[in-house]
Each structure stands twice: as structure tokens, then as C-alpha cells.
Amino acid sequence: MTKSAGPSATYGSTCPVPAAPGQVSSRSKDTAVPRESASPFRPRSLASAPRIAPVPRPSCERSGATPKPRRMADPTSVRCPGIVPGDAPGTAAGPSGPSSPGGPAEATGATPRVATRTNMTPRYHTATRIIRGFDGPVRGLFIPAAGVTPCRLGPPPYNRSSMSLLLEARSLVKQLGGRRVVDGVDLRCEAGQIVGLLGPNGAGKTTTLRMLYGFLRPDAGRIHVNGVELGRDLVSAKRSIGVCTQDDTFDGDFTVAQNLTVAASYFRPRPTDLAHRVPQLLERFELVPYADQKPETLSGGYRRRLMIARALMHRPRLLFLDEPTTGLDPQARMGVWDLVDGLRAEGLGIILTTHYMDEAERLSDALTVLARGRVVADGTAKTVLGDLVGEHVIVLDAAAATGVAAWLRQRGRGEPAGVLGAWHVPVSGEELADFARTFPSLRYEVRVPTLDDLFLKLALEP
């Protein structure tokens, strides 16, 4: 019996592989039954596996009977993710000399080298334990070995200069409860661009968003995500999509780092990719001190950071942010804004919905405004305000505004928007001059329009 050249492995004990065809199973000495192991560490072809020498069971497998021999394959023929054959000192050969690099050991008459811990070099610490039970200190599992270039989890981020089209929706229609809540919506988003989806309550924003990331199927229209039609290949399209909903959906039984790991496991990443991605996002979103804590112990700002980090685990190219700063204090909001700005600079396409108009104006490169299920304006904030609001906004006391409502109706402006006893009247440059001539003794203020004026205008329209 050939003994191992060193102590038993700690990476799942020794690396288990199936016995070669025709060999005697260690479970039965009387019948030769080829068997396969459930381990992922197996040769490409069982027929090409070399004949191997038995080795004793690891000492951790304690039983009253005498240990039975265990068959191991030559490590040069085993494709083990996360482990590569190495030449550790004192393990270059077995007891009878080195095996032939060109074929099975029988070709040279030498005894094959035994696959043990001493002649295997780990690329990463035991990353598979992250998924299998979450046992052990979290940060200790994620440290990559020196000199190893980690693989990316998913496709690399786009260069912002390429400005590739990531999302294109055409003529989306959706009926719910017998009512058409989305009626012919068109929307586009390119790499390195933030598109703000705005509108009052009931405008169809949430329904449109759910159709864009594949939660709802549109009754009519088409959606292309990263060149893939959502209705034809939903799985491939969703690999390019990250979704950060308004509500927290963490698993309360897991820690912060484990929630990230579970989210990535839905996309079946390699352990080496996972071992690099989790600490990267923990550091990026300043969550390293909270990696071993439950999400319920975090403040509102850090919970939002964790939500965004979880949506980015599989490296999507398109990110949906549904009201990402709702309920946060000003400092936490600014922190989320900085993170979103950084993601845009890396070439990520972002669809943003928010009720904070200053947030939409601060972050969005383009706006799509919905009202009653239709797109009423799209373009930059300046273009949208010019089309729907006007060049100026007149602010005056509603109690003293005698005749102003009639003046507005004559010009098709409708009823003025009232906020805390003041009227906010959007006008063009010519209308402002006419207003000054018509009401020379009226006291009022003129300011530049904002998205708040647009929101009020849409909310008051019938």
C-alpha cells in the first residue's frame, strides 16, 4: 500500500475523485463495480483516467474497523477548481519515483504520485465553505492567495466611452384589472447613463419598471436588454440586470456577507470568483466592519448600501434603482448619490425612479416623464422643463392674486398650483412680459423652474 507523502488535506480532506472503470470498489471486495463520485473534482473522461494506487483513509474518518484503502487519481489528470498541481518541497515523487508526464504510470513502470495536500497548492482559502454552511469567520474565507489574479464574476464593466445601448423598450402596453396602466411607453438607456423615470402616483412607473426587468410580461411591445430580447431569452437577459427594490428583502438568518454570497449563488459563480467579489463589494460600500452582523442591526443608509451591493454581485450591466434614498437622512442620501455617481463613471447603465425631484435633477442624464400611462416628455432636465413647464415661474400670494386665474385660463394654462397659500405660475418669456403689463401693482417673485414645478403640474392635471 502506498502511503501519502504528507498529512491529509484540509480542503475537503483529500481531493475525492471516482474510481477508474473496472476497478474494485472500496465498499466491496468481491465485485468490481465502476462507480462515480458526487464530487465535482473528477477527470474530464473516466476512460482516460490513469490507474492509481490505493491510499489509507484520512485519520479524521474514525471507525472501529481497520481503515480500508481509498483510490485517488493522479493530480495532473484531475481538474479541481481552486486547486492546481504544485511542486511543494519533498513531494516531487512517490516512493518508487516520478510518474511519466506523457501518460499513465504503467507506461514507465513507475508508481503514480499520490494526490495529497503536500503536492497540491490552493489558489484560495476554502471558498466552497462560503456556500456550504457558512461556517467559520467570514473574512478568513475570502482572502485570495498571493500572486493569483482573481476571475471576474460575470462580464467586465463597459467602458463609458463606448456608450453601448443596454436597454431599449418599444411601445409597451399593459392592462391590469381591465384598465390600461401602461400605454405605448418607449424608453432607452445607454452604458454610463442614468435615466430618471418620473411621474405622479398612478402614472405607471412601477408597472413599467417591472416589465423592464422581467417581473411582468407586457401585453404588447418589445424589450431588449444588452442585445437580448427579454421575451425570447429571459435567463440570458437577467444575467445583465441588477434590481434594487424599494423594500428590504434580506434573509434575516444570514449575515451581511452571507446575504451577498446567497444572492450570487443564484447565478452559479465559481468559488474563486465569489471569493474575490464579496470582499470587493464589502470594501466598496464600506460594509467590512459589519460583514459578520445581521442586516437588521444596520442603519437605514447601510441597509440601502447592502441592497445595492447585493444587486451588483453578478456584475450586471444594467441596474434598476427603485427610490434608493427613501427614508434616509440627508447625509445618508449624499452617500448613496456618491455611490451611484461612481457606478455611472464605471459604465453601468442605471434606471432610477424617485419622488425626490432634486435627486432626479442631480443624478439623471436623461428623463422620461410618465402621466396616465403615457410618456409626456423625455430628454434632458432642461428640455423637459422647457416643454412642460416654461422658462420662468411666477410666485405670488394667492389671496392677492385677483384676476390671475382668469388671465391663465385665457392663455390655456389652467388652474395655478397652490402650495402653502402661494401660487406657482409657469410662464414663457413673452407671457412674463405680458403679466407685468397686466398686473403692474401686484407683488410677485420670478424664479427658474425646477422638477418640483413639473411634478405639481402633472399632479394637478385632470
KOLVEXGU-675914 format. One record per residue (C-alpha): residue in one letter; x, y, z. Coordinates in Angstrom, 1 decimal, always signed. Layout:
BEGIN
<zami "a"; <X; Y; Z>>
...
END
This chain:
BEGIN
<zami "m"; <+0.0; +0.0; +0.0>>
<zami "t"; <+1.4; +3.4; -1.0>>
<zami "k"; <+1.3; +6.0; +1.7>>
<zami "s"; <+0.7; +9.7; +1.2>>
<zami "a"; <+3.8; +11.9; +1.2>>
<zami "g"; <+2.4; +14.3; +3.8>>
<zami "p"; <-0.5; +15.0; +6.1>>
<zami "s"; <-4.1; +14.6; +4.9>>
<zami "a"; <-5.6; +17.6; +3.1>>
<zami "t"; <-7.9; +20.1; +4.8>>
<zami "y"; <-9.6; +21.2; +1.6>>
<zami "g"; <-12.4; +18.6; +2.0>>
<zami "s"; <-9.8; +16.1; +3.3>>
<zami "t"; <-8.0; +14.6; +0.2>>
<zami "c"; <-9.4; +15.6; -3.2>>
<zami "p"; <-12.0; +12.9; -3.9>>
<zami "v"; <-12.4; +11.5; -7.5>>
<zami "p"; <-14.2; +8.5; -8.9>>
<zami "a"; <-12.5; +5.2; -9.3>>
<zami "a"; <-11.4; +4.2; -12.8>>
<zami "p"; <-13.7; +1.8; -14.8>>
<zami "g"; <-13.3; -1.8; -13.9>>
<zami "q"; <-11.5; -1.2; -10.6>>
<zami "v"; <-12.7; -2.8; -7.4>>
<zami "s"; <-14.8; -0.5; -5.2>>
<zami "s"; <-13.5; +0.1; -1.7>>
<zami "r"; <-17.0; -0.8; -0.4>>
<zami "s"; <-16.9; -4.3; -1.8>>
<zami "k"; <-14.0; -6.7; -2.3>>
<zami "d"; <-16.0; -9.4; -4.2>>
<zami "t"; <-17.5; -7.5; -7.1>>
<zami "a"; <-15.9; -5.0; -9.4>>
<zami "v"; <-18.5; -2.3; -10.0>>
<zami "p"; <-17.5; +1.0; -11.6>>
<zami "r"; <-18.9; +3.9; -9.5>>
<zami "e"; <-19.0; +7.6; -9.8>>
<zami "s"; <-18.4; +10.1; -7.0>>
<zami "a"; <-20.7; +13.1; -6.3>>
<zami "s"; <-17.6; +15.3; -6.0>>
<zami "p"; <-17.1; +17.9; -8.7>>
<zami "f"; <-13.4; +17.1; -8.7>>
<zami "r"; <-13.3; +14.4; -11.4>>
<zami "p"; <-11.3; +13.8; -14.6>>
<zami "r"; <-12.7; +15.0; -17.9>>
<zami "s"; <-13.1; +11.4; -19.1>>
<zami "l"; <-13.2; +8.4; -16.8>>
<zami "a"; <-11.9; +6.3; -19.6>>
<zami "s"; <-8.7; +8.4; -19.8>>
<zami "a"; <-8.1; +8.3; -16.0>>
<zami "p"; <-4.8; +6.5; -15.1>>
<zami "r"; <-4.6; +3.5; -12.9>>
<zami "i"; <-4.0; +4.6; -9.4>>
<zami "a"; <-2.6; +3.2; -6.2>>
<zami "p"; <-4.7; +3.0; -3.0>>
<zami "v"; <-4.0; +5.3; -0.1>>
<zami "p"; <-5.3; +5.0; +3.5>>
<zami "r"; <-8.4; +6.8; +4.6>>
<zami "p"; <-7.8; +10.2; +6.4>>
<zami "s"; <-7.3; +10.0; +10.1>>
<zami "c"; <-10.5; +12.1; +10.6>>
<zami "e"; <-12.6; +9.2; +9.5>>
<zami "r"; <-12.6; +7.2; +12.7>>
<zami "s"; <-14.2; +3.8; +13.0>>
<zami "g"; <-13.6; +0.6; +14.9>>
<zami "a"; <-12.6; -1.4; +11.9>>
<zami "t"; <-9.3; -1.4; +10.1>>
<zami "p"; <-9.2; +1.6; +7.5>>
<zami "k"; <-10.0; +0.4; +4.0>>
<zami "p"; <-7.9; +1.6; +1.1>>
<zami "r"; <-9.1; +4.6; -0.9>>
<zami "r"; <-8.3; +5.2; -4.5>>
<zami "m"; <-7.1; +8.5; -5.8>>
<zami "a"; <-6.3; +9.8; -9.3>>
<zami "d"; <-3.1; +11.4; -10.4>>
<zami "p"; <-3.5; +15.2; -9.6>>
<zami "t"; <-2.2; +16.1; -13.1>>
<zami "s"; <-5.3; +14.4; -14.6>>
<zami "v"; <-7.8; +16.0; -12.1>>
<zami "r"; <-9.4; +19.3; -12.9>>
<zami "c"; <-10.1; +20.7; -9.4>>
<zami "p"; <-11.5; +24.3; -9.3>>
<zami "g"; <-9.5; +26.4; -6.9>>
<zami "i"; <-6.6; +23.9; -6.7>>
<zami "v"; <-3.7; +23.3; -9.1>>
<zami "p"; <-0.9; +20.8; -9.0>>
<zami "g"; <+2.2; +22.1; -7.4>>
<zami "d"; <+5.7; +21.1; -6.6>>
<zami "a"; <+5.9; +21.5; -2.8>>
<zami "p"; <+9.2; +20.6; -1.2>>
<zami "g"; <+9.7; +16.9; -0.6>>
<zami "t"; <+6.7; +15.8; -2.7>>
<zami "a"; <+8.1; +15.7; -6.2>>
<zami "a"; <+7.8; +11.9; -6.4>>
<zami "g"; <+6.2; +8.9; -4.8>>
<zami "p"; <+8.1; +6.1; -3.2>>
<zami "s"; <+9.1; +4.4; -6.5>>
<zami "g"; <+10.0; +7.5; -8.5>>
<zami "p"; <+8.2; +10.1; -10.6>>
<zami "s"; <+5.3; +9.3; -12.9>>
<zami "s"; <+5.6; +9.9; -16.6>>
<zami "p"; <+4.3; +13.3; -17.6>>
<zami "g"; <+3.3; +12.0; -21.0>>
<zami "g"; <+0.8; +9.2; -20.0>>
<zami "p"; <-0.2; +6.7; -17.3>>
<zami "a"; <+2.2; +5.4; -14.8>>
<zami "e"; <+2.2; +1.9; -16.4>>
<zami "a"; <+3.9; +3.3; -19.5>>
<zami "t"; <+7.1; +3.8; -17.5>>
<zami "g"; <+6.7; +1.2; -14.8>>
<zami "a"; <+6.7; +3.8; -12.1>>
<zami "t"; <+4.2; +4.2; -9.2>>
<zami "p"; <+1.9; +7.1; -9.7>>
<zami "r"; <+2.2; +10.1; -7.5>>
<zami "v"; <-0.4; +10.3; -4.7>>
<zami "a"; <-2.7; +13.3; -4.7>>
<zami "t"; <-2.3; +14.7; -1.2>>
<zami "r"; <-2.2; +18.1; +0.4>>
<zami "t"; <+1.6; +18.3; +0.2>>
<zami "n"; <+1.7; +18.3; -3.6>>
<zami "m"; <-1.4; +20.5; -4.1>>
<zami "t"; <-1.3; +24.3; -3.9>>
<zami "p"; <-4.6; +26.1; -3.0>>
<zami "r"; <-5.4; +29.2; -5.1>>
<zami "y"; <-7.9; +30.5; -2.5>>
<zami "h"; <-8.8; +29.6; +1.0>>
<zami "t"; <-11.7; +27.2; +1.2>>
<zami "a"; <-14.1; +29.3; -0.8>>
<zami "t"; <-16.6; +26.4; -1.2>>
<zami "r"; <-17.4; +26.6; +2.5>>
<zami "i"; <-19.0; +30.0; +1.9>>
<zami "i"; <-21.9; +28.2; +0.2>>
<zami "r"; <-21.8; +25.0; +2.2>>
<zami "g"; <-23.0; +26.0; +5.7>>
<zami "f"; <-21.4; +29.5; +6.2>>
<zami "d"; <-19.2; +28.1; +9.0>>
<zami "g"; <-16.1; +29.9; +10.1>>
<zami "p"; <-15.1; +33.6; +10.3>>
<zami "v"; <-16.3; +35.3; +7.1>>
<zami "r"; <-13.3; +37.4; +6.3>>
<zami "g"; <-10.9; +34.5; +6.7>>
<zami "l"; <-12.6; +32.7; +3.8>>
<zami "f"; <-12.3; +35.4; +1.3>>
<zami "i"; <-8.5; +36.1; +1.2>>
<zami "p"; <-7.0; +35.3; -2.2>>
<zami "a"; <-3.6; +33.7; -2.4>>
<zami "a"; <-0.7; +35.8; -3.2>>
<zami "g"; <+0.2; +36.2; -6.9>>
<zami "v"; <-3.2; +34.9; -8.1>>
<zami "t"; <-5.3; +37.1; -10.5>>
<zami "p"; <-8.9; +36.6; -9.5>>
<zami "c"; <-11.5; +35.9; -12.2>>
<zami "r"; <-14.5; +38.3; -12.7>>
<zami "l"; <-17.9; +37.2; -11.6>>
<zami "g"; <-19.8; +37.9; -14.9>>
<zami "p"; <-18.8; +40.1; -17.8>>
<zami "p"; <-16.4; +43.0; -17.2>>
<zami "p"; <-17.9; +46.5; -16.9>>
<zami "y"; <-18.3; +48.6; -20.1>>
<zami "n"; <-16.1; +51.5; -20.9>>
<zami "r"; <-18.2; +54.6; -20.6>>
<zami "s"; <-16.8; +56.0; -23.9>>
<zami "s"; <-18.4; +53.1; -25.8>>
<zami "m"; <-21.9; +54.3; -24.9>>
<zami "s"; <-23.4; +51.0; -25.9>>
<zami "l"; <-27.2; +50.6; -25.9>>
<zami "l"; <-28.1; +48.5; -22.9>>
<zami "l"; <-31.9; +48.9; -22.8>>
<zami "e"; <-34.5; +49.6; -25.5>>
<zami "a"; <-38.2; +49.3; -24.9>>
<zami "r"; <-40.7; +50.0; -27.7>>
<zami "s"; <-44.5; +50.5; -27.4>>
<zami "l"; <-45.0; +48.8; -24.1>>
<zami "v"; <-48.6; +48.1; -23.2>>
<zami "k"; <-50.0; +46.6; -20.0>>
<zami "q"; <-53.6; +46.2; -18.7>>
<zami "l"; <-54.3; +45.4; -15.1>>
<zami "g"; <-57.9; +45.0; -13.8>>
<zami "g"; <-59.4; +45.9; -17.1>>
<zami "r"; <-57.6; +49.3; -17.2>>
<zami "r"; <-54.6; +50.2; -19.4>>
<zami "v"; <-52.0; +51.3; -16.9>>
<zami "v"; <-49.1; +51.5; -19.5>>
<zami "d"; <-50.0; +52.7; -22.9>>
<zami "g"; <-47.2; +52.8; -25.6>>
<zami "v"; <-44.2; +53.6; -23.4>>
<zami "d"; <-40.8; +53.9; -25.2>>
<zami "l"; <-37.5; +54.1; -23.2>>
<zami "r"; <-33.8; +53.8; -23.9>>
<zami "c"; <-30.7; +53.6; -21.7>>
<zami "e"; <-27.0; +53.5; -22.7>>
<zami "a"; <-23.9; +52.5; -20.9>>
<zami "g"; <-22.7; +55.1; -18.5>>
<zami "q"; <-26.1; +56.9; -18.4>>
<zami "i"; <-28.7; +57.4; -15.7>>
<zami "v"; <-32.3; +57.6; -16.9>>
<zami "g"; <-34.8; +59.0; -14.4>>
<zami "l"; <-38.3; +57.6; -14.7>>
<zami "l"; <-40.6; +60.2; -13.2>>
<zami "g"; <-44.3; +60.8; -12.8>>
<zami "p"; <-47.0; +61.2; -10.1>>
<zami "n"; <-48.7; +58.4; -8.3>>
<zami "g"; <-50.6; +56.2; -10.6>>
<zami "a"; <-48.6; +57.3; -13.7>>
<zami "g"; <-47.5; +53.7; -14.4>>
<zami "k"; <-43.9; +53.9; -13.2>>
<zami "t"; <-43.9; +50.7; -11.1>>
<zami "t"; <-45.6; +48.7; -13.7>>
<zami "t"; <-43.2; +49.9; -16.4>>
<zami "l"; <-40.2; +49.1; -14.2>>
<zami "r"; <-41.5; +45.6; -13.5>>
<zami "m"; <-41.8; +44.9; -17.2>>
<zami "l"; <-38.3; +46.2; -17.9>>
<zami "y"; <-36.6; +43.8; -15.5>>
<zami "g"; <-38.8; +40.8; -16.4>>
<zami "f"; <-41.2; +40.6; -13.5>>
<zami "l"; <-44.2; +41.3; -15.6>>
<zami "r"; <-44.8; +40.3; -19.2>>
<zami "p"; <-46.1; +43.2; -21.4>>
<zami "d"; <-49.3; +42.7; -23.3>>
<zami "a"; <-47.7; +44.3; -26.3>>
<zami "g"; <-44.3; +45.8; -27.2>>
<zami "r"; <-40.7; +44.6; -27.1>>
<zami "i"; <-37.8; +44.9; -24.6>>
<zami "h"; <-34.2; +44.4; -25.5>>
<zami "v"; <-31.6; +44.1; -22.7>>
<zami "n"; <-27.9; +44.2; -23.8>>
<zami "g"; <-28.9; +43.0; -27.2>>
<zami "v"; <-31.2; +40.1; -26.0>>
<zami "e"; <-34.9; +40.2; -26.4>>
<zami "l"; <-36.4; +39.8; -22.9>>
<zami "g"; <-39.4; +37.8; -24.1>>
<zami "r"; <-37.3; +35.2; -26.0>>
<zami "d"; <-34.4; +34.6; -23.6>>
<zami "l"; <-35.3; +35.7; -20.1>>
<zami "v"; <-32.5; +33.9; -18.4>>
<zami "s"; <-29.7; +35.4; -20.5>>
<zami "a"; <-31.2; +38.9; -20.3>>
<zami "k"; <-31.5; +38.7; -16.5>>
<zami "r"; <-27.8; +38.0; -16.2>>
<zami "s"; <-27.2; +41.6; -17.4>>
<zami "i"; <-29.8; +43.0; -14.9>>
<zami "g"; <-29.5; +44.0; -11.3>>
<zami "v"; <-32.5; +45.1; -9.3>>
<zami "c"; <-32.6; +47.2; -6.1>>
<zami "t"; <-36.2; +47.4; -4.9>>
<zami "q"; <-37.6; +49.9; -2.5>>
<zami "d"; <-38.3; +47.3; +0.2>>
<zami "d"; <-35.6; +45.4; +2.0>>
<zami "t"; <-35.6; +41.7; +1.1>>
<zami "f"; <-32.7; +40.4; +3.2>>
<zami "d"; <-32.5; +36.9; +4.7>>
<zami "g"; <-32.6; +37.6; +8.4>>
<zami "d"; <-30.9; +34.3; +9.3>>
<zami "f"; <-27.7; +35.3; +7.4>>
<zami "t"; <-25.0; +37.9; +8.0>>
<zami "v"; <-24.2; +40.8; +5.6>>
<zami "a"; <-21.5; +38.8; +3.8>>
<zami "q"; <-23.7; +35.7; +3.6>>
<zami "n"; <-26.5; +37.6; +2.1>>
<zami "l"; <-24.2; +38.7; -0.7>>
<zami "t"; <-23.0; +35.1; -1.1>>
<zami "v"; <-26.5; +33.8; -1.4>>
<zami "a"; <-27.5; +36.4; -3.9>>
<zami "a"; <-24.5; +35.5; -6.1>>
<zami "s"; <-25.2; +31.8; -5.8>>
<zami "y"; <-28.4; +32.2; -7.9>>
<zami "f"; <-26.1; +32.8; -10.9>>
<zami "r"; <-23.9; +29.8; -10.2>>
<zami "p"; <-20.5; +31.5; -9.8>>
<zami "r"; <-17.2; +29.7; -9.5>>
<zami "p"; <-15.9; +29.7; -5.9>>
<zami "t"; <-12.8; +31.6; -6.9>>
<zami "d"; <-14.9; +34.4; -8.4>>
<zami "l"; <-17.1; +34.5; -5.3>>
<zami "a"; <-14.1; +34.7; -3.0>>
<zami "h"; <-12.9; +37.8; -4.8>>
<zami "r"; <-16.3; +39.6; -5.4>>
<zami "v"; <-17.7; +39.5; -1.8>>
<zami "p"; <-14.8; +41.3; -0.1>>
<zami "q"; <-14.6; +43.7; -3.1>>
<zami "l"; <-18.1; +44.9; -2.6>>
<zami "l"; <-17.9; +44.9; +1.2>>
<zami "e"; <-15.0; +47.3; +0.9>>
<zami "r"; <-16.5; +49.3; -1.9>>
<zami "f"; <-19.7; +50.0; +0.1>>
<zami "e"; <-17.9; +50.4; +3.4>>
<zami "l"; <-19.5; +47.3; +4.9>>
<zami "v"; <-16.4; +45.5; +6.0>>
<zami "p"; <-17.0; +46.3; +9.8>>
<zami "y"; <-20.5; +44.9; +9.5>>
<zami "a"; <-19.7; +41.7; +7.5>>
<zami "d"; <-20.5; +39.4; +10.4>>
<zami "q"; <-23.6; +41.2; +11.6>>
<zami "k"; <-27.2; +40.6; +10.7>>
<zami "p"; <-28.8; +43.2; +8.3>>
<zami "e"; <-31.4; +44.1; +10.9>>
<zami "t"; <-28.6; +45.7; +13.0>>
<zami "l"; <-27.6; +48.2; +10.3>>
<zami "s"; <-28.8; +51.7; +9.9>>
<zami "g"; <-31.1; +52.8; +7.1>>
<zami "g"; <-28.2; +54.1; +5.0>>
<zami "y"; <-26.1; +51.0; +5.3>>
<zami "r"; <-29.1; +48.8; +4.5>>
<zami "r"; <-29.5; +50.7; +1.3>>
<zami "r"; <-25.8; +50.2; +0.6>>
<zami "l"; <-26.2; +46.5; +1.2>>
<zami "m"; <-29.2; +46.4; -1.2>>
<zami "i"; <-27.2; +48.0; -4.0>>
<zami "a"; <-24.2; +45.8; -3.3>>
<zami "r"; <-26.4; +42.7; -3.5>>
<zami "a"; <-27.8; +43.8; -6.8>>
<zami "l"; <-24.2; +44.1; -8.2>>
<zami "m"; <-22.9; +40.7; -7.0>>
<zami "h"; <-23.1; +39.1; -10.5>>
<zami "r"; <-21.7; +42.2; -12.3>>
<zami "p"; <-24.8; +43.3; -14.2>>
<zami "r"; <-24.5; +45.9; -16.9>>
<zami "l"; <-27.9; +47.5; -16.2>>
<zami "l"; <-29.1; +48.4; -12.7>>
<zami "f"; <-32.6; +49.3; -11.6>>
<zami "l"; <-32.9; +51.6; -8.6>>
<zami "d"; <-36.4; +52.0; -7.2>>
<zami "e"; <-36.4; +55.0; -4.9>>
<zami "p"; <-33.0; +54.2; -3.4>>
<zami "t"; <-32.9; +57.0; -0.8>>
<zami "t"; <-36.5; +56.9; +0.5>>
<zami "g"; <-36.5; +57.5; +4.3>>
<zami "l"; <-32.8; +58.3; +4.6>>
<zami "d"; <-31.3; +61.4; +6.3>>
<zami "p"; <-29.5; +64.0; +4.2>>
<zami "q"; <-26.0; +62.6; +4.9>>
<zami "a"; <-27.0; +59.1; +4.0>>
<zami "r"; <-28.7; +60.3; +0.8>>
<zami "m"; <-25.5; +62.1; -0.2>>
<zami "g"; <-23.5; +58.9; +0.4>>
<zami "v"; <-25.9; +56.9; -1.9>>
<zami "w"; <-25.6; +59.6; -4.5>>
<zami "d"; <-21.8; +59.3; -4.5>>
<zami "l"; <-22.0; +55.6; -4.9>>
<zami "v"; <-24.5; +55.9; -7.9>>
<zami "d"; <-22.2; +58.5; -9.4>>
<zami "g"; <-19.3; +56.1; -9.2>>
<zami "l"; <-21.3; +53.3; -10.8>>
<zami "r"; <-22.1; +55.6; -13.7>>
<zami "a"; <-18.5; +56.5; -14.1>>
<zami "e"; <-17.7; +52.8; -14.5>>
<zami "g"; <-20.0; +52.5; -17.4>>
<zami "l"; <-23.1; +51.0; -15.7>>
<zami "g"; <-26.5; +51.9; -17.2>>
<zami "i"; <-29.0; +52.9; -14.4>>
<zami "i"; <-32.8; +53.3; -14.4>>
<zami "l"; <-33.7; +55.5; -11.5>>
<zami "t"; <-37.2; +56.1; -10.0>>
<zami "t"; <-37.6; +58.7; -7.3>>
<zami "h"; <-40.0; +61.1; -5.7>>
<zami "y"; <-37.2; +63.5; -4.8>>
<zami "m"; <-37.0; +65.9; -7.7>>
<zami "d"; <-33.7; +67.3; -6.5>>
<zami "e"; <-32.3; +63.8; -6.6>>
<zami "a"; <-33.5; +63.2; -10.2>>
<zami "e"; <-32.1; +66.5; -11.3>>
<zami "r"; <-28.8; +65.9; -9.6>>
<zami "l"; <-28.2; +62.4; -10.9>>
<zami "s"; <-30.1; +61.9; -14.2>>
<zami "d"; <-28.5; +62.4; -17.6>>
<zami "a"; <-32.0; +62.0; -19.2>>
<zami "l"; <-35.6; +61.9; -18.0>>
<zami "t"; <-38.6; +60.0; -19.1>>
<zami "v"; <-41.8; +61.5; -17.7>>
<zami "l"; <-45.0; +59.4; -17.4>>
<zami "a"; <-48.5; +60.6; -16.9>>
<zami "r"; <-51.6; +58.4; -17.1>>
<zami "g"; <-49.6; +55.6; -18.5>>
<zami "r"; <-48.1; +57.6; -21.4>>
<zami "v"; <-44.7; +59.3; -22.0>>
<zami "v"; <-45.4; +63.0; -21.9>>
<zami "a"; <-41.8; +64.2; -22.2>>
<zami "d"; <-38.3; +62.8; -22.5>>
<zami "g"; <-34.8; +64.3; -22.8>>
<zami "t"; <-32.6; +66.3; -20.5>>
<zami "a"; <-34.0; +68.1; -17.5>>
<zami "k"; <-33.7; +71.5; -19.2>>
<zami "t"; <-35.5; +70.2; -22.3>>
<zami "v"; <-38.3; +68.6; -20.3>>
<zami "l"; <-38.9; +71.7; -18.2>>
<zami "g"; <-38.9; +73.9; -21.2>>
<zami "d"; <-41.5; +71.7; -22.9>>
<zami "l"; <-43.9; +71.1; -20.0>>
<zami "v"; <-43.3; +74.0; -17.6>>
<zami "g"; <-41.9; +77.0; -19.2>>
<zami "e"; <-38.9; +79.4; -19.0>>
<zami "h"; <-40.0; +81.1; -15.7>>
<zami "v"; <-42.1; +80.5; -12.7>>
<zami "i"; <-44.1; +83.4; -11.0>>
<zami "v"; <-44.6; +83.0; -7.3>>
<zami "l"; <-47.3; +85.2; -5.7>>
<zami "d"; <-49.7; +85.4; -2.8>>
<zami "a"; <-52.9; +83.5; -3.7>>
<zami "a"; <-55.1; +85.9; -1.6>>
<zami "a"; <-53.9; +89.0; -3.5>>
<zami "a"; <-53.9; +87.3; -7.0>>
<zami "t"; <-57.2; +88.9; -8.2>>
<zami "g"; <-57.7; +88.2; -11.8>>
<zami "v"; <-54.6; +86.0; -12.3>>
<zami "a"; <-56.7; +82.8; -12.6>>
<zami "a"; <-58.8; +84.3; -15.4>>
<zami "w"; <-55.6; +85.5; -17.1>>
<zami "l"; <-54.1; +82.0; -17.0>>
<zami "r"; <-57.3; +80.4; -18.5>>
<zami "q"; <-57.2; +82.8; -21.4>>
<zami "r"; <-53.8; +81.5; -22.3>>
<zami "g"; <-54.6; +77.8; -21.8>>
<zami "r"; <-52.5; +77.5; -18.6>>
<zami "g"; <-55.3; +76.0; -16.5>>
<zami "e"; <-55.6; +76.5; -12.7>>
<zami "p"; <-52.4; +77.6; -10.9>>
<zami "a"; <-50.7; +75.2; -8.5>>
<zami "g"; <-51.1; +76.3; -4.9>>
<zami "v"; <-48.6; +75.5; -2.2>>
<zami "l"; <-48.9; +76.9; +1.4>>
<zami "g"; <-51.0; +79.8; +0.2>>
<zami "a"; <-48.8; +80.7; -2.7>>
<zami "w"; <-49.4; +80.3; -6.4>>
<zami "h"; <-46.6; +78.9; -8.6>>
<zami "v"; <-47.4; +80.0; -12.2>>
<zami "p"; <-45.2; +78.7; -15.0>>
<zami "v"; <-44.9; +81.2; -17.9>>
<zami "s"; <-42.8; +81.8; -21.0>>
<zami "g"; <-40.7; +84.9; -21.6>>
<zami "e"; <-43.4; +86.6; -23.6>>
<zami "e"; <-46.1; +85.7; -21.0>>
<zami "l"; <-43.9; +87.1; -18.3>>
<zami "a"; <-43.7; +90.5; -20.0>>
<zami "d"; <-47.5; +90.5; -20.6>>
<zami "f"; <-48.1; +89.6; -16.9>>
<zami "a"; <-46.0; +92.6; -15.8>>
<zami "r"; <-48.1; +94.9; -18.0>>
<zami "t"; <-51.4; +93.4; -16.9>>
<zami "f"; <-50.7; +93.5; -13.2>>
<zami "p"; <-48.3; +96.4; -12.6>>
<zami "s"; <-49.2; +96.8; -8.9>>
<zami "l"; <-49.1; +93.1; -8.0>>
<zami "r"; <-46.1; +91.9; -5.9>>
<zami "y"; <-44.6; +88.6; -7.1>>
<zami "e"; <-41.3; +86.7; -7.4>>
<zami "v"; <-39.8; +85.2; -10.6>>
<zami "r"; <-37.5; +82.1; -10.4>>
<zami "v"; <-36.1; +79.4; -12.6>>
<zami "p"; <-38.4; +76.3; -12.9>>
<zami "t"; <-37.5; +73.0; -11.2>>
<zami "l"; <-38.7; +69.5; -11.4>>
<zami "d"; <-40.9; +70.1; -8.4>>
<zami "d"; <-42.9; +72.5; -10.6>>
<zami "l"; <-43.3; +69.8; -13.2>>
<zami "f"; <-44.4; +67.3; -10.6>>
<zami "l"; <-47.1; +69.7; -9.3>>
<zami "k"; <-48.3; +70.5; -12.8>>
<zami "l"; <-48.7; +66.8; -13.7>>
<zami "a"; <-50.4; +66.0; -10.4>>
<zami "l"; <-53.0; +68.8; -10.8>>
<zami "e"; <-53.9; +68.0; -14.4>>
<zami "p"; <-57.2; +66.0; -14.8>>
END
